[in-house]
Amino acid sequence: MEHLVHVLIPIAGCAMIFGIVYVVITASNRENMAMIEAGMNPKGHKANRHSKLRIALLAFMVPIGILVGNLTHSIFGMDAEPAAVVFAFLFGGLALTATYFIEEDRMRKFGEEE
């Protein structure tokens, strides 16, 4: 019986991942079809032009926050896991704030619209 569980868990995980991907793709397709029926251009509908900047800053700053949290553990003797989580959120918030100010500056300089 225990052997059966070890076999069924990966199969169920793969089925769940397939189901999530299928739902996301079909929802996107339905949204595009609804936009075409309404006379809109589905290619002109983009999420956010600055999302790459936001993701890049988050991907850069959160690991730095984890590193700073681990350094505070070794230097100041704080607990490692809470310090790493707190500094990861702190540096993630700093990254989002920096993204906001960079976007505002870019809009002011170049007159870009959202």
N, C-alpha and C positions, 0 to 999 in steps of 0.2 A: 504494500500500500504506500509506503514511504517513497519507494522508487517511482511510483506513478505521479506523485506530487512533484518530484524533481523534474519530470518530463513535461508535466502540464504547465508549470509556471513559465518557462520560456515560450511555449506555444501561446499561452494567454497573453503574455507581454507583447509578442509580435503581432497578434491579432488586434490588441488594443492600439498599438502604434499605427497599424494599417487603417483601423477605423478612424482614428483622429486625422490622419493625412487625407483619407477619402472625404470626410466631412468638410475639411478646410478647402479642398480643391473644388468640391461640388458647390459650396457656398460662394466661392469666388466666381465660379462659372455662372451661377444664377444671378449674382450681382451684375456681372458684365452683360448678361442677356437682358436684364431689366433696364440697364442703362441704354442698350441699343434700342429696345422697344420704346423708350421714352425719347429717343432722338438725340441722346448724348453720346459723346465719344468716350468709350471706356479707357482708351489709352491716355486721354488727357487727365484722367482722375488719378492723381498720385497722392500718397499718404502725406508725407512731410519731406520737403527737400533737404532739410537740415538733420534728418534722422541719422545719417552716416556720421556726421560730426558728433552727435550726441552719443552714439554707440562707441565711437572711437575714444572719446574722452572717458566714458564709463569704463571701457575695457582697459584703459591706461591707468586710471586713478584708483579703481577698486583694489587691484593687486598691490598698489603702493600703500593703500590704507591697511591692507592685511599685513604687509611687511612692517609698517610703522607699529601696528598693534603687537606683532611678535617682538619687535625691538623694545617696546615699552615693557613687555613681559620680562625680557632678559635684563634690561637696565634697571627698571623701577620695581620689579617683582610683582607686577599685576598678574592676575589670572590670564592665561594665554588666550583661551577661546573667547571670553567676553571682550577682551581688549581688541582682538582681531575683528570681531563683528562690529563693535562700536566704531573703530577707525575705518572699516570698510564702508559703513553707512555714511560716516562723516566725509570721507573723500569722495564717495559717490555723489553726495549732495553738493560738494564743492564743484564737481565736474558738471553737474546739471546747471548750477548757477553760472559757471564760466560759459557754458553753451548758450545760456540765455543772453548774457552780455555780448558774446561774440555775434550772435544773430542780430541783436539790436544794433550793434555797431555796423554790421554789414548792411542792414536795411537803411540806416541813416546815410551811409556813404554811397551806396549804389542804388538806392530806391527800390530794392527788391520787394515784391509782394509775396505774401504767404500763399 
